């Protein structure tokens, strides 16, 4: 069960890194792009990364929780 806990931790950390990358992309786009349409396209391009990272974080936290609950 230790594998489940550490594996979930790694997956969750990868998800958090992806969230930070997504936030960086949107923040740099807001700073550098002046057109509203270009900004909208840039934010829409960052959405799949954001959602995938959020999914990974949640799955990792679920794995950690299950690992902690079933460890004797």
Buried (B, 14 or more C-beta within 10 A) or exposed (E): EEEBBEBBBEBBEBBBEBBEBBEEBBEEBEEEBEEEEEBEEBBEEBEEBBEBBBEBBEBBBEBBEBBEEEEE
